[in-house]
Amino acid sequence: MAEVLVITASPRKKSNSAKIAEELVKILQFKTSETVNINSLKITPCSACGSCVSSFSCVYKDDAPRLISKIKKAKVIIIASPVYFCGVPAPLKAFIDRNQPEWERHNKKTSTVNKKGIIILTAGGNEKKYFLPAKREIASMFAVNGIKTLKVLTFGGMDETGAAEKSRDIMKKIRAAAGSVNGLR
Ligand SMILES: Cc1cc2nc3c(=O)[nH]c(=O)nc-3n(C[C@H](O)[C@H](O)[C@H](O)COP(=O)(O)O)c2cc1C
């Protein structure tokens, strides 16, 4: 069981959001970490069949329940995603929607808050409004899984592949952000 589970959502090979997550994990010195790219998984979109209302489980036995199990075992969960039309990319959104059984559990108050989460978002633009829907989508998924969002790190001007790696300012911002993440351990 890894101490920190990193879920990345970019389909790009030299992803800025994934690079930022990698740097943050290094700086925070977790004992063990596991990284999963959502694009490598098979996740069927929720069909709103309503089965999970009473069963608390999903009729689809694909990679989504497996990833939810990994989330349940990790202490810290980091989601690193690009912003697409202000929200998260479709594969990550499909996974978030498949957390409906966890929402049902949470709604019936059978879940507890005992985990920590960090959200990393990159976008082409810099305005705060571009990040808000994506932040809310991820934070609400965190909440139903008993994960407290400790920090939301947003990085604009990240269109160019490899921009995060090349920029000293970004690396500085990651180090500063790491220093300001309180309550992880
Ligand atoms: C389909 C698509 C939609 C996008 N929508 C937005 C957007 O709404 N606002 C924004 O500022 N950037 C937008 N972008 C730019 C990405 O968020 C940006 O390039 C991001 O830093 C890429 O991260 P990555 O390197 O981890 O893939 C979009 C890019 C794509 C491909």
PDBQT file of the ligand as one rigid body, heavy atoms in Angstrom, charges set to zero:
ROOT
HETATM    1  C1  LIG A 201      -9.511  20.369 -24.945  1.00  0.00    +0.000 C 
HETATM    2  C2  LIG A 201      -8.732  21.424 -24.210  1.00  0.00    +0.000 A 
HETATM    3  C3  LIG A 201      -9.415  22.368 -23.472  1.00  0.00    +0.000 A 
HETATM    4  C4  LIG A 201      -8.723  23.353 -22.764  1.00  0.00    +0.000 A 
HETATM    5  N1  LIG A 201      -9.435  24.268 -22.027  1.00  0.00    +0.000 NA
HETATM    6  C5  LIG A 201      -8.770  25.242 -21.341  1.00  0.00    +0.000 A 
HETATM    7  C6  LIG A 201      -9.492  26.221 -20.584  1.00  0.00    +0.000 A 
HETATM    8  O1  LIG A 201     -10.721  26.199 -20.463  1.00  0.00    +0.000 OA
HETATM    9  N2  LIG A 201      -8.784  27.201 -19.967  1.00  0.00    +0.000 N 
HETATM   10  C7  LIG A 201      -7.424  27.272 -20.047  1.00  0.00    +0.000 A 
HETATM   11  O2  LIG A 201      -6.845  28.201 -19.497  1.00  0.00    +0.000 OA
HETATM   12  N3  LIG A 201      -6.696  26.339 -20.739  1.00  0.00    +0.000 NA
HETATM   13  C8  LIG A 201      -7.347  25.327 -21.384  1.00  0.00    +0.000 A 
HETATM   14  N4  LIG A 201      -6.637  24.373 -22.074  1.00  0.00    +0.000 N 
HETATM   15  C9  LIG A 201      -5.166  24.352 -21.988  1.00  0.00    +0.000 C 
HETATM   16  C10 LIG A 201      -4.640  23.328 -20.950  1.00  0.00    +0.000 C 
HETATM   17  O3  LIG A 201      -5.323  23.446 -19.738  1.00  0.00    +0.000 OA
HETATM   18  C11 LIG A 201      -3.140  23.575 -20.676  1.00  0.00    +0.000 C 
HETATM   19  O4  LIG A 201      -2.383  23.442 -21.857  1.00  0.00    +0.000 OA
HETATM   20  C12 LIG A 201      -2.607  22.669 -19.566  1.00  0.00    +0.000 C 
HETATM   21  O5  LIG A 201      -1.546  23.290 -18.912  1.00  0.00    +0.000 OA
HETATM   22  C13 LIG A 201      -2.100  21.318 -20.097  1.00  0.00    +0.000 C 
HETATM   23  O6  LIG A 201      -1.623  20.547 -19.021  1.00  0.00    +0.000 OA
HETATM   24  P1  LIG A 201      -0.752  19.232 -19.280  1.00  0.00    +0.000 P 
HETATM   25  O7  LIG A 201       0.584  19.699 -19.809  1.00  0.00    +0.000 OA
HETATM   26  O8  LIG A 201      -0.624  18.563 -17.959  1.00  0.00    +0.000 OA
HETATM   27  O9  LIG A 201      -1.491  18.415 -20.285  1.00  0.00    +0.000 OA
HETATM   28  C14 LIG A 201      -7.311  23.385 -22.810  1.00  0.00    +0.000 A 
HETATM   29  C15 LIG A 201      -6.611  22.436 -23.586  1.00  0.00    +0.000 A 
HETATM   30  C16 LIG A 201      -7.307  21.471 -24.272  1.00  0.00    +0.000 A 
HETATM   31  C17 LIG A 201      -6.547  20.442 -25.077  1.00  0.00    +0.000 C 
ENDROOT
TORSDOF 0
